[in-house]
Amino acid sequence: MAVAKKKKSKVAMVRHPFLYRLENGDGTSKVRKAWATVEYATKEVQITLTAAHVRKSINAKGAGSTSACAMAICTYNHSDAFPHAVEGHVDWQYSRAFVVTKVDKHGLPSKCKVYEHNDRWVAKLNDTQGGQQKLLERIERDGPVTVTLKPHRVRSAIGRSGKDRPVTGARDAAKGAKGAKLRYAVYKLGSMPA
């Protein structure tokens, strides 16, 4: 009896690039990408960023580093809160976090889980010049920051708001400016348009 071959998917895997800077002996550097297959998280996770995490990152010169930034250190220290393995590399962006779950034979990310979060100011302070010091001062003043990592929302799912309406080509008057138009309006007017 012949075994039927499994059909290959025609949909490409979603991958995320983790960037690493390699320093050469002559003082030059190159940026290399390590591509990791993205899997969607299924459970919500809460982690707490403390002043100790930020201090450790400052000492390791971790600004902009996927393995030594304050959120990477925080995530690794809270690895028991995750329902999967945590390898220590995290790409912490303004609204998403890519947490590495598996590394290849060279120690570079090969698989990661994607989460969403609402703590934009942590990412902004974490990777700017002098930002980690400001982050440390804010945590020492206001206390530790609890960050909720939520499963990544699938934006194209059937039944989501707006997906069921017929497309007429007419604009919705209730919606205001978005994207570049919103930024331009804020720049020109100094406030959000009505």
Stockholm file with secondary structure:
# STOCKHOLM 1.0

chainA/1-194         MAVAKKKKSKVAMVRHPFLYRLENGDGTSKVRKAWATVEYATKEVQITLTAAHVRKSINAKGAGSTSACAMAICTYNHSDAFPHAVEGHVDWQYSRAFVVTKVDKHGLPSKCKVYEHNDRWVAKLNDTQGGQQKLLERIERDGPVTVTLKPHRVRSAIGRSGKDRPVTGARDAAKGAKGAKLRYAVYKLGSMPA
#=GR chainA/1-194 SS CCCCCCCCCSSCCCEEEEEEEEECTTSCEEEEEEEEEEEECCSCEEEEECHHHHHHHHHTTCTTCTTTSHHHHHHHHTGGGSSSCCCSCEEECSSEEEEEEEECTTSCEEEEEEEECSCHHHHHHHTSTTHHHHHHHHHHHHCCEEEEEEECCCTTCTTSTTTSSCCCSCCCTTCCCCHHHHHHHHHHHSSCCC
#=GC SS_cons         CCCCCCCCCSSCCCEEEEEEEEECTTSCEEEEEEEEEEEECCSCEEEEECHHHHHHHHHTTCTTCTTTSHHHHHHHHTGGGSSSCCCSCEEECSSEEEEEEEECTTSCEEEEEEEECSCHHHHHHHTSTTHHHHHHHHHHHHCCEEEEEEECCCTTCTTSTTTSSCCCSCCCTTCCCCHHHHHHHHHHHSSCCC
//
